[in-house]
Amino acid sequence: MVEEVYIVDFLRSPYSRSRPTKPETDVFNKVYMPDLAAMLVRKMIDRTGINPEEIGDIITGCTMQMKEQWLYGGRIVNILADLPVSVPAQGAERVCISGMSAMHQCVMEVALGYSDITIACGIEHMTHLPMQLDLNPHLGVSPTLLTRQDLIAKYDLFTAMSMGLTAEKLFAKYKDELGWTKRDLDEWGVRSHLRAAQALKEGYFRNGAGYPEGRRDGEIVPVEAEMPDGSKRIIDTDQSIRPDTSLEAVEKLPPAFKPDGVITAGNSSPLNAGAAVMMFMSKKKMKEYGLEPMAKVVSMGWAGVDPSVM
């Protein structure tokens, strides 16, 4: 890298628990993710004290950039945050790692000297995404692709387009070589929930434990959300963390993606709605503002793999 790149701040909303078939049970059912991203960007600007006119780019990663998540080339976040019209924006999409791709682009712009300040955003509302049952044919897979049985077979596309099935395929492929068992997966899932609950309890998410001095309000920004009965509620905690979960409970959950499978709701990542933002700066600009870094970016990378396993 030509210029040193630093992460100077990070903020996120709480993450809800998405229920596409019961949207009213999602605490963010009436909250829109571009609104959350804009609120976080505005708060981050205020928290760091930067001049918004110096932002070189705001890049928003989102997998399903349609309907309420249409990004207007990324600019919808800038508009909702009421930023100067001179601040550029763009949208990034690389399926599940769209937010990470936004971060990569932000880092490269600073590293190559095109910008001194960039902000990466990531949003998704998995309760509101059009799923397989959506009746609009134009929201589906390319009809041409569906007629290419040679490509479907070559890339095992019916597996490739379901992350749950790719996980099943990975398990089947490596279980003997690595000695994996379903219990290993379940133990991993339980440990993940318990560690997240512990981190929340000890203040790593909400009161800034472990953050640089001056940013002790932490990474989670509380969100006021409207409930089904019209009342308002402040959401300040991730909704899908299960602090009372146990291995015994998780082992009883049925397979989620195939009848004889091992991937369940207890050992796979939950469906959520939420937003997160991260600010990157050059060393020169960071010192100019007197900010302390959270981390220095020293390397990054990406690669293609067999789509049926990732």
N, C-alpha and C positions, 0 to 999 in steps of 0.2 A: 504494500500500500504506500502511496506517496505521502498523504497526510495522515497523522494519527487521528483515530476516530474514537470518541468516548460516548458512552451512554450516560446521560446526565439526569434523566428522570423517567419514571414509569408510573402510569396510573391505569386503573381498570375499574369497571363496575363490578358489583357482585355478579355471580353467574346464577341464573335461574335453573330450574329443573324443567326441561321442555317435555310437553306431552302433546304431540301432534293430534292424537285422537281425542284429547280432552283439553283443548286450549285454555279453557277457563281456569284450569288448575295451575297454569304457569303464571307466577306473580308478575312476569313481564309481558303478559298477553296483550296489554294495551300500551306497551312501551315500544318505541321504534328505535332500532339500533343506530341509524345515522344520527338521531337526536342525541343518543348517549355518547357517541364518538365526538360529536361537536362539543358537548358539555365537558368532556374530559380534556379535549384540546384547549378549550378556553381556560379551564382550571390549571392546566399545566403551564400555560403561558403566564398566568397570574402568579403561580407558585415559584416559577424560576425567574420572573421579572424581565423576560426578554422582550425586545421590541418585535411585535409580530411582522413588521415589514421586512425583517431580516431573515424570515423563514424562507429557505430556498426551495422547499417542496414538502407537500403533505401527501403521503401515499397510503391509500386505504386498501387493505386486503379483504376480500369477501368472495366466498365461493359462488353463491347464487345472487348475482347482480341483476335482479329482476324485481318487478313489482315494487314493494316498499323498500327494497334494498338496491334499487337502481341508484347508482352513484353519480350519474351525470359526469362521467370521467373522473370521479373522485371529488369533484368540486362541490357536491352537495354538502359535504362536511364543512368546507370553508365557508359556505354561505350561511349554514346554520350556526356556525361559530362567529359569524359577523366579522370575518377577517378582511383585511385590505384586498382589493381586487387584484393587486399585483402578486399575491401569493399563489404560486402554481399548485396544481393538484393532479393526481392521477389515480386510477384504480388498478389493483393488481389481482390476478386470479391464477392460482395454481392448486386448485381443489383444496384439500385439507390444510395445506401449508401456505395459503394465500397471505396470511399475516406475516409469516416468515419471509416470503418473497418481498413483501413491502419493506421489511427490515433490511433485507439484502440490498435493495435498490437505494434505500436511504443511506446505508453505509457507503456504497460505491460512489454516490454523488459527493459525499464529504471527502472520502479518501482520494478522489481524483481532482478535488479542488473546485468542483462546480458549485458547491454550496457549503456554507459554514454551519447551518442549522437545518436539520430535516426532522420530520415527525412521521413515524409509521403508526398506522391505525389497523386494527383488526376487528371486524364485526361479523355477527351471524345471529339469526333468530331461527333456531331449529324447530320451534313450534309452528312457524309460519311458512316454512319452505314447502314448495309444491312437491309432493311425494308421488309414488307410483300411481296412486288413485286419482290424481288430478286429471280432469276430463279434457283439458285443453291439449290437443294433439301437438301443438307447436312448442310445448314445454318438454317434450320427450326427447329421446335420442334420435339422431339423424336417421331417417328412413333408409337412406342408402346404406348406412352401416349395418342395419338390421338385415339387409338382403345379402350381405357379403359373408356367407357361411365360412368361407376360407379364412377371413380375418377373425371372425368370432372364434373359430377353432384354434387358430394359431396363437392368439393372445388370451384365450379362455376368458372372453369379455364378460360373460354372465357372472363369473366370479369377480373379475377385475372391478366391476362397477358397484360392488358391495363390499365395504370395508370389513363387515362382519365375516363374509365368506373368504376374503383374503386372509384374515386371521386364522380361520379354520384350516385353510390350505397350508399356511406356514406351520401351524401346529402339527398337522399330519406329516409334513415333509421332514421336520426336525425332531419330532418327539423321541424317536429311537436313538438318533445320533447324540442328542443332548440330554437324554433321560428325562424329558419333560413329562409331567402328568397333569391331569386336570386340577389336582389339588395344588400344584405349583401356581397355576393361574389364579385359583381362588385365593390362595394366601397372598399373592401379589395385590389382588384387588382389595382385600381387607386391609392390608398394610397401607395402601395408598389412601384409603378413607381415614384410617386412624391417624396417619401422619398429617393429613390436611386438617383434621379436627384439632390436633395438637398445635399446629402452627397458628391456626386461628385463635385458639385459646391463649397462646403465649404472646400474641400481638404482632406476629410477623406480617399480617395482612392489613390490620386496621390501625395500629398506633405507631407504625414505623420502626418497630424493633429491628435493629440491624441496618437501618437506612442511614445515609450521611446526615450529619447535624444540620438542622434547619428544615428537614423534610420529615418530621416526626409524625405527621398525620397519616403516614403509611400509603399503601397503594390502592386500597378499596375506597371508592367515593360512594357514599350512600345515595340511593336513588328513591325518589318518591314515585310510587306506582299506584295506579287505580285498580281496585279490586272489583270482582264481578258485581258486588252490591253498590258500587259507586263510591265507596269509602276510599280514603287514601292511606297508604301504609309506607313507612320508610323501610327499604330493604338495604341492609348493610352486611349481610352474611351470604355466602354461597349456599344455595338451596339444595344442591345435590350431594353434599357431604353427609355421610351417615356415621356419626360418632358412636352410635350404639350397635354397629354392625358386628357380626361375628362369623367365623369360618363355618360354623354349623348352619347358620342362616343362609350364607352364600352358596354352600354346597347343595342346598335344596332347590335352588332356582333352576328353571327349565332352560334348555338351549334356546337361543334367540334367533338363530339364522338357519339352522338345519336340524331335522329331527334327532339325529344321532350325534349332534355337535357338542363342543365343549365350551363355546363362547356364550356367556350369559350376561344378563344385566348387571351381575355382580363383579365380573372380572373384565369388563370392557368399559371404555370411556362413556360417560353419560351424555345425553343430549342436553344442550344448554342454549340459553340466549344471553348475550353479553357483548361488551366492547372493551378494548384495551388500547392504550396509546403509549408510545415510547419516543423520547427525544434523543437525537444524536447531535454531537457538536464536534467541530475541529478543536484541537488543543488551544489554538490562538483565541478562538471565540469563547471557549469555556473559561479561560483565564481572564478575559476581558470582562466577563460577567461575574467573576469571582465564585463560580460554582464548583462544587466538589464532584468528581466522577463517581458513578456507581460501578462502572467497569470500563475497561479498554477493549475494543474489538481488535483482536490480533489475527483472526483467520475466519473464514467461512467457506462453504462449498455446497455443491448440489450435484446430483447424479441421477441418471435414469436407471430403472430396474424393471424387471418383468412386471407388467401391470397387474397380473393375476395374483401377485403377492404384496403389492403396495401401489 
